[in-house]
Amino acid sequence: MAEELNKVSQGVATPRFSDRPVRSATGLMDKIVVLDFGGQYAHLIANRIRRLGVYSEIKDGDVPVDELRNYKGIILSGGPASVSAPDSVKCDPRLYELGVPVLGICYGHQLTAHTLGGEIDKGHVREYGSAVVKFSERKGIFEGVEESEDAWMSHFDQVVKAPEGFEVIASTQDCPIAGMANYEKNIFTVQFHPEVTHTPCGKLILENFVMLTGAKREWSIDSYIQNITAEIKEKVGSRKVFLLVSGGVDSTVAFLLIAKAIGQENVYGLYVDIGFMRLNETKQVEESLKKVGVSNLHVYDAGDEYFAALEGVYAPEKKREIIGDLFIDIQRKVSEKLNLNPEEWIIAQGTIYPDTIETGGTKHADTIKTHHNRVEKMQKLINEGKVIEPISQLYKDEVRLAGERLGLASEMVWRHPFPGPGLAVRCLCAEKEDYPENVGELEGRISEAVSSSKMASDLKVKILPIRSVGVQGDERTYAHPVCVYGNVNDWNGLGQLSTQLTNQFPEVNRVLLGLSPTDFSVLSTQNSYLTRERISLLQQADKIVMDFIVEAGIDRDIWQFPTVLLPVGVPSKAGLRGGEGESIVLRPVESEEAMTANFYQMEFDKLRELVKRLAGLHGVSGIFYDITNKPPGTIEWE
């Protein structure tokens, strides 16, 4: 199994890229540390600090205080656990006495209160998504914020009593202590997430914290490129690199960095067509990779192998596991066929940080979904130091910035992200109809909530008989989408309704707007797994969508646009009986780094034209629009 692939890298085990301190012209850089309690945004905090020009590192939340004495500031991340649970991760309480500024975020906010004598309890409602925070005082790290600010929440527990010496600084309608401060000790905590782009004042808050630490601003993407190319050269040594490429910006930037370090003639690319690519994508990938200098490229058609391996498979995580494992087996087979000497080659891939964190890649993080480059076989090789990943510490926005610095063409830098497993994770499978218990009673309660909301009271609701993956409170969810349909053209109101429903009903992690037909009261599910026929239908729908957004001039406004195929039929479609059609979900989002996202509010006249084009596809009986932010819904459905 994994040992067979090890033949490619059986030389001296190569250490993983380290988090060793980066040097500036004057010596070691000043540092701010992020203590990781398993939050999905832990690394994003470090990313934001680096973008403010200060070098940052991540350490486990329970690190001994002696390892924290050389940092200018300490930030405590969010996390999926309840701080009140006996087995939850706790920090060394002595860190609050180090005399450096401390910032607690989400779980870090609650942990600070818990550690210093405050009280934590369950909230009356869950807060996932946007909330309005009101500040009673604006100084310290809150200097310059408005009295009322939008902020991103992802929690259920909350602080109900501040510790002695702390002032309550911020609150929301459902969270009376959304921020607190001990000005004497420079300890600040917030329940919301300032590190995400969906907290507009977050950058200012982090900027104020950095200023408070007095840390020198000496880090940049240019210094990263300089340091990482030096590391690549050191790790690879005299060997050559066998790079797994996809044609996207991530693996392309990885190639450019490796080529910069050791020369492009020493890099061999493997592109595997797994059968789930976009229409005509393999040809386009070959052309784009040749343009950037990938002259040693081997293309392997693995479609038959993948469809055979995935026959009768329905569960999302099982699909991802099979896709990732088979990819490694194919890589091993190709390397043997090419007679690559294992003592002369090392494997590389363009993994970025969201792939790592969503796979539970840090000590205390929950697994949201297993990415193909983080299956067990690959993780074993990584742990043994037999894989290099030059951009594994970067987010998409940083990868793009690095790509620009390395001279990558704009159309490649800004290409929409595409998942490693391709359309396989956008083509949902179902063995049978899957509704929550007491679905009728639940739909009734949701209908009451919709009727009492600010939206039109004549909106109808229908829970879909299928589930998808989400992320709420830093934990994975696998729950149902609910469709709302009726005469509505108010995106802001729909967005507020979506947040309300996913916060109020734990059985629901997505909200969809029903577009076509006009009645979704009856739905049917058909037994469906991954077949060439289903992927062909999805490829056609995806091409219609991607061509349309370019034609409409909105492709750069949208960060990513998954088109999802559901094995759910809408019998009211003319000419189709129950179970004879599938449904399309449109999932355009706005984001920068994929850890948070807003659903894209397409102009309704454009949306009507897109729906018209999709409705002409044979076999499509329903069309939905995903109006769920992340959290609580992941960008991809699986």
C-alpha positions, 0 to 999 in steps of 0.5 A, a space after each residue: 500500500 503506502 510502502 509501495 509508493 515509498 519506493 519513489 522516496 526511499 533515500 534519506 528521509 526528508 524533513 517536512 518544511 519547518 516553521 523555523 523563524 524567518 530572518 530579516 536583514 537585522 537578525 531574527 524577526 519579531 514574532 506573534 504566536 497563535 495558540 491553536 485550539 482546533 479552530 478552522 480559522 487558527 491558521 487564518 489568524 496567523 495569515 492575517 498577522 503576516 499580512 500586517 507585516 509581522 512574522 507569526 507562528 502557530 503552536 498547540 494550545 496547551 504549549 508550556 509557558 516557557 515556550 512563549 516567552 520570546 513572543 511579542 504577543 499571544 493570540 488564542 484561537 477558536 476551537 470545536 470543543 466546549 471549554 467546560 468539558 473536562 477533556 477540552 484543551 486548556 492553555 497554560 494559565 501562566 501565559 496571562 502573567 507574561 506581561 505581553 498583550 493577549 487576544 482571545 478569539 471565540 474559544 479563546 474568549 471563553 477560555 480566558 474567562 473560564 481560566 480567570 474566574 468568569 463563567 461560561 454557559 450555553 447560549 439561548 440560540 446558536 450564532 453562525 454567520 453575520 451578527 451586529 456587534 455594539 461597542 460600549 467603549 472603543 479604545 485599546 484594540 477597539 480604537 477606531 471601530 464604529 459603535 455598531 459593526 457587522 461581525 462573523 460568529 460561529 459559536 453556541 457556548 458564550 461568556 455569561 460572567 466576565 472575570 474580575 478586572 475585565 470590562 464588558 466592551 461589546 455585545 450582540 442581541 443574542 450574546 451579551 458579552 461579545 467582547 471584554 478587556 482588562 486594560 491594565 494587563 492588555 488582555 482583550 477577548 472577542 466572541 466574534 472572528 476578527 480574522 475573517 473578511 466578513 468582519 469588516 472591522 476585523 483588520 483594524 482590530 488586529 492592526 491595533 493589537 499588532 501596534 500594541 505588541 510593538 512588533 516590527 513589521 518585517 515579513 512579506 510574501 517576497 521574504 516568504 518566496 526567498 526563504 521557501 526557495 532556499 528550503 526547497 533547495 536544501 530539502 531536495 538536495 541533488 534529487 529531482 522532483 516528481 510533482 503532482 499537478 492539476 493545472 490550477 493556480 496552486 500546483 502551478 505556483 508550487 511548480 514555479 517555486 520548485 523550478 526557481 529553486 532547482 531548475 525546471 529541467 529537474 521537475 517532472 509533472 504527473 497529471 491524472 485525468 480521474 474522469 471527473 474533470 470539466 468538459 475538455 479540461 485535460 487538453 486545456 490543462 496540458 496547454 496551460 502547463 506548457 506555457 509556464 514551462 512544464 516540459 516534462 509532463 506525463 498525462 494518465 487517463 484513469 477514468 475507467 479505474 475511478 468509475 469502477 472503484 466508485 461503483 455503488 459508493 454513496 458516502 462523501 468521506 468514502 468517495 474522497 478516501 477512494 479517490 485519494 488512495 487510488 491517486 497514490 496507487 496510480 502515481 506509484 504505477 506511473 513512477 515504476 513505468 517511467 523507471 524513476 530511481 527512488 534514490 533520485 526523486 522526491 514527491 511534491 504537491 500543491 497543497 494549501 492550508 485550507 486542505 490541511 485544516 479541513 482534514 483535521 490537520 492540526 492537533 485539535 481540529 475537527 475533520 470537516 472533509 478529507 481532501 485527496 491530498 490528505 488521505 491516510 496513505 499520503 499523510 503517512 508519506 508526509 509524516 515520513 518526510 517523503 513529500 514536499 509541499 512548498 505552499 502548504 502554509 499559504 491561503 489562496 489569496 497568498 498563493 495568488 500573490 506569490 503567483 503574481 510575484 513569480 510572473 504567472 499570467 493573470 488568467 492563471 492567477 485568477 482562475 476559479 478554484 477547482 477541487 482535487 476530486 473534481 466533479 465527483 464531490 459536486 455530484 451527490 449520491 444517494 442510496 435511498 430517500 433520506 429525510 430527518 425524523 418527523 420531517 412534517 413537524 419540522 417543516 411546519 416549525 420552519 414554515 412558522 419561522 419563515 412566516 414570522 420573519 421579515 420576508 414575505 409570509 407566502 414563502 413555502 418550505 421543503 426539506 430535501 431528502 438528501 444531506 450535505 457537509 457543513 461546518 458550524 462552530 468549528 465542527 463538521 455537520 452532515 445535515 439537510 438543505 431546506 428549500 424556500 420558494 415563492 415570489 421573492 427578489 430580495 437577496 438581503 432578506 433571503 440572506 438574513 432568513 438563511 442565517 436565521 434558519 441554520 442558527 435556529 434548526 440544527 437539522 438544517 445546514 443549508 438553505 436553497 432558493 427554489 428557481 424552477 419549477 415553481 412548486 417543490 412540494 413533492 420531491 423524489 430521490 433515486 438510487 444514484 452513484 457516480 456514473 459516466 452518464 451523471 458526470 456527463 450531465 454535470 459537465 454540460 451544466 457546468 460548462 453552461 454556467 462557466 460560459 455564462 458568467 464570462 459572457 455576463 462579465 461577472 466571472 471575476 466578481 465570483 470567487 468560485 462557482 460550483 455547479 452541483 448535481 442532486 439525485 433529487 427529482 421534481 415531478 412537476 417538471 413537464 414530461 418527467 415523472 417522479 424520480 426521472 429527473 435530477 436537480 442542479 444547485 447553483 453555488 456561486 460564492 464570494 471569498 478570499 481564502 475559502 475559510 469563510 464565504 458569502 453566497 453571491 447575489 446574482 442580478 435576477 435578470 441574469 439569473 433568470 437567463 441562466 436558469 432558462 439555459 440550464 432548464 433546456 438540458 435533458 434530465 434536469 427537472 429542478 434548479 436551486 440557488 444555494 443562499 448559504 454562507 460559510 459557515 454554516 455551509 462549506 463551499 463544496 457540498 461534499 
